[in-house]
Amino acid sequence: MIVTVTLNPALDLTYQVDALVPHGTHRVTTVAERPGGKGLNVATVLHALGEPVLVTGLLGGPTGDRVTGLLAGVGVPAAFVAIAGETRRTVAVADRDDATGFWEPGPRVTAGEWAAFTDHFGGLLAGASVVALSGSLPPGVPIDGYATLIRLAAAAGVPTVLDTSGEALRHGLTAGPDLAKPNAAELSALLEAPRPALAATRSAPRPVSAETREAPWPVPAGTGDAPWPVPAETRDAAGVAAAGREVADATVALGHGARAVVVSHGPLGLLALTGQGAWRGVPPERLAGNPTGAGDACVAALARGLRDRTPWPHLLADAIALSAAAVAAPLAGRIDEDTYRRLLPAVRVSAA
Amino acid sequence: MIVTVTLNPALDLTYQVDALVPHGTHRVTTVAERPGGKGLNVATVLHALGEPVLVTGLLGGPTGDRVTGLLAGVGVPAAFVAIAGETRRTVAVADRDDATGFWEPGPRVTAGEWAAFTDHFGGLLAGASVVALSGSLPPGVPIDGYATLIRLAAAAGVPTVLDTSGEALRHGLTAGPDLAKPNAAELSALLEAPRPALAATRSAPRPVSAETREAPWPVPAGTGDAPWPVPAETRDAAGVAAAGREVADATVALGHGARAVVVSHGPLGLLALTGQGAWRGVPPERLAGNPTGAGDACVAALARGLRDRTPWPHLLADAIALSAAAVAAPLAGRIDEDTYRRLLPAVRVSAA
């Protein structure tokens, strides 16, 4: 099974109002509640695709109970560790034009609760084919929490996908996840921020040994001259400059410890930098819809591909089609399966 | 004990943010949760004053459980009827300037649940000295729900205070509450709205009999020439016109069935129209603060005065001082006791 970790899940509330009027009072016409958190979205997408999945993480209080109940309602298996603090809510107020978001702070996690989680996580690894680690860390979880989990998974021979940002990403990379999936903004922020914390905790550069170069998937034949057309975006000067910057950024991130990096760039697609080569994939069309959750659908595809050792070009195409299918679905964590099937054969992937 | 009825309570959430940016994403810096609903505020104020009180109404789901837990935390005795629907939340987003409110719709109440509540309410009347009925009706409760409760209370000899608006107020008045407390806007809206529903359900004008004229409090001597100065607001032309309109409005409300009407007008004070005369009370100073809950503090004072048969001028002064003490407290349902003690002797009440 694919295990998805969500250390800072939420109860996501969506309020529909006619129009947002600052300092006004609004009668909410409809309230939607769903289990929130990036790893929960990843799992919900995988579950919809028929993949065996288990969600874990930290949940507390009545709001945590509600998240558990909602997950059970959609049939996603869950094994969370209970904490004394209360799971947070997020409120998205949707009006005719757009949404306005309010994110509660996460609950404080005690050292004992974190220790209990790492024990619990270790126990889940025996049945895990891949682990996806997604989202922010709640207060109290050590900033290198993802590094701890990645090392536990590596020791158990379970590959990992890391999708987080900021210091949690920086520290997580030092443990050598098999795959990191920052978006372009997260990657730029990581590289532009002052990094005293990294200097203090950065691991030695990963040795270029047979072991670290050995990808968990076979190197596809002929990836140097892929049959996919080079997308127009990479041909013009600005596109080349942006792509060059992305490659450089991703290379630095690789140098921090990830075995492979997939950088997502919204409707511009994905860039993969791996030990077997670099590829760029572009969606065949722009879709209108809700981009929230597209990155989580991408991680779902990447986790499945990591498990199945899918060749990179195919994996990138799958991740792009699944991300687009998430944009086409109105709720994060859902996909429009027709869009997925329609776009999958049309995605363009080329050597970068 | 004073029983307060809240048929549509809420879990009130207050989110602090730096500044509200429409269509932006906000990290909430602090989250405050409190039991919400006008009758709960009335009870919390009475409890703070040391008065025996019991809150009742309809609560459902985990959000209802949370409201129960928060009430227990502040020590307010509660006896709610459980419903299958989920109690609503309200979210107030406070920034540096003001607050923006989002009110979820109330849960749908079934006919069986409403019948169970009226039974439960009937059972509480044996121990009740006064009943305060506050706030909106959730979907499913008959629009004349307050009229039903007022008649049950009257049959048990328990006086009632009604504080609601719109159709719930219009229908409630027909059952002859001992006291109605609309604010000026609610009263105007009631009188300006088309009223086919009233025509259909309006009871015959209350007979001017000895029984209906017999107030539950003694008529104070010398109320025709009260020692309180006539406030300046009523002396100028606009003030006189506004006061005339308020008196006219309140008279109509009286004609609809209430034995007495107290109209609240924010910082301008209170107008009482009763079988014993009319009085106007004005706060001695304007207070900066949070006006939410001031009306509920006013009802708390009126309910206590109804129980104690406090003479009207004293009762009006008490209600004004307690309302001001609520404005001076940052949270609805709380009062600043120093403000209450300081203002009480300074409130001006005069015959209107």
HADDOCK unambig.tbl for C-alpha pairs under 7 A between the chains (distance, minus, plus):
assign (segid A and resid 20 and name CA) (segid B and resid 22 and name CA) 6.83 0.50 0.50
assign (segid A and resid 22 and name CA) (segid B and resid 20 and name CA) 6.84 0.50 0.50
assign (segid A and resid 22 and name CA) (segid B and resid 100 and name CA) 5.83 0.50 0.50
assign (segid A and resid 23 and name CA) (segid B and resid 98 and name CA) 5.94 0.50 0.50
assign (segid A and resid 23 and name CA) (segid B and resid 99 and name CA) 5.12 0.50 0.50
assign (segid A and resid 23 and name CA) (segid B and resid 100 and name CA) 4.06 0.50 0.50
assign (segid A and resid 24 and name CA) (segid B and resid 100 and name CA) 5.16 0.50 0.50
assign (segid A and resid 24 and name CA) (segid B and resid 101 and name CA) 6.26 0.50 0.50
assign (segid A and resid 25 and name CA) (segid B and resid 100 and name CA) 5.85 0.50 0.50
assign (segid A and resid 25 and name CA) (segid B and resid 101 and name CA) 4.33 0.50 0.50
assign (segid A and resid 25 and name CA) (segid B and resid 102 and name CA) 5.98 0.50 0.50
assign (segid A and resid 26 and name CA) (segid B and resid 101 and name CA) 5.77 0.50 0.50
assign (segid A and resid 26 and name CA) (segid B and resid 102 and name CA) 4.75 0.50 0.50
assign (segid A and resid 26 and name CA) (segid B and resid 103 and name CA) 6.07 0.50 0.50
assign (segid A and resid 27 and name CA) (segid B and resid 102 and name CA) 6.01 0.50 0.50
assign (segid A and resid 27 and name CA) (segid B and resid 103 and name CA) 4.96 0.50 0.50
assign (segid A and resid 27 and name CA) (segid B and resid 104 and name CA) 6.43 0.50 0.50
assign (segid A and resid 28 and name CA) (segid B and resid 102 and name CA) 6.17 0.50 0.50
assign (segid A and resid 28 and name CA) (segid B and resid 103 and name CA) 5.48 0.50 0.50
assign (segid A and resid 28 and name CA) (segid B and resid 104 and name CA) 4.94 0.50 0.50
assign (segid A and resid 28 and name CA) (segid B and resid 105 and name CA) 6.31 0.50 0.50
assign (segid A and resid 29 and name CA) (segid B and resid 105 and name CA) 6.78 0.50 0.50
assign (segid A and resid 31 and name CA) (segid B and resid 104 and name CA) 6.95 0.50 0.50
assign (segid A and resid 62 and name CA) (segid B and resid 62 and name CA) 6.72 0.50 0.50
assign (segid A and resid 98 and name CA) (segid B and resid 23 and name CA) 5.91 0.50 0.50
assign (segid A and resid 99 and name CA) (segid B and resid 23 and name CA) 5.10 0.50 0.50
assign (segid A and resid 100 and name CA) (segid B and resid 22 and name CA) 5.82 0.50 0.50
assign (segid A and resid 100 and name CA) (segid B and resid 23 and name CA) 4.05 0.50 0.50
assign (segid A and resid 100 and name CA) (segid B and resid 24 and name CA) 5.17 0.50 0.50
assign (segid A and resid 100 and name CA) (segid B and resid 25 and name CA) 5.86 0.50 0.50
assign (segid A and resid 101 and name CA) (segid B and resid 24 and name CA) 6.28 0.50 0.50
assign (segid A and resid 101 and name CA) (segid B and resid 25 and name CA) 4.36 0.50 0.50
assign (segid A and resid 101 and name CA) (segid B and resid 26 and name CA) 5.79 0.50 0.50
assign (segid A and resid 102 and name CA) (segid B and resid 25 and name CA) 6.01 0.50 0.50
assign (segid A and resid 102 and name CA) (segid B and resid 26 and name CA) 4.75 0.50 0.50
assign (segid A and resid 102 and name CA) (segid B and resid 27 and name CA) 6.00 0.50 0.50
assign (segid A and resid 102 and name CA) (segid B and resid 28 and name CA) 6.17 0.50 0.50
assign (segid A and resid 103 and name CA) (segid B and resid 26 and name CA) 6.07 0.50 0.50
assign (segid A and resid 103 and name CA) (segid B and resid 27 and name CA) 4.95 0.50 0.50
assign (segid A and resid 103 and name CA) (segid B and resid 28 and name CA) 5.49 0.50 0.50
assign (segid A and resid 104 and name CA) (segid B and resid 27 and name CA) 6.42 0.50 0.50
assign (segid A and resid 104 and name CA) (segid B and resid 28 and name CA) 4.95 0.50 0.50
assign (segid A and resid 104 and name CA) (segid B and resid 31 and name CA) 6.97 0.50 0.50
assign (segid A and resid 105 and name CA) (segid B and resid 28 and name CA) 6.30 0.50 0.50
assign (segid A and resid 105 and name CA) (segid B and resid 29 and name CA) 6.78 0.50 0.50
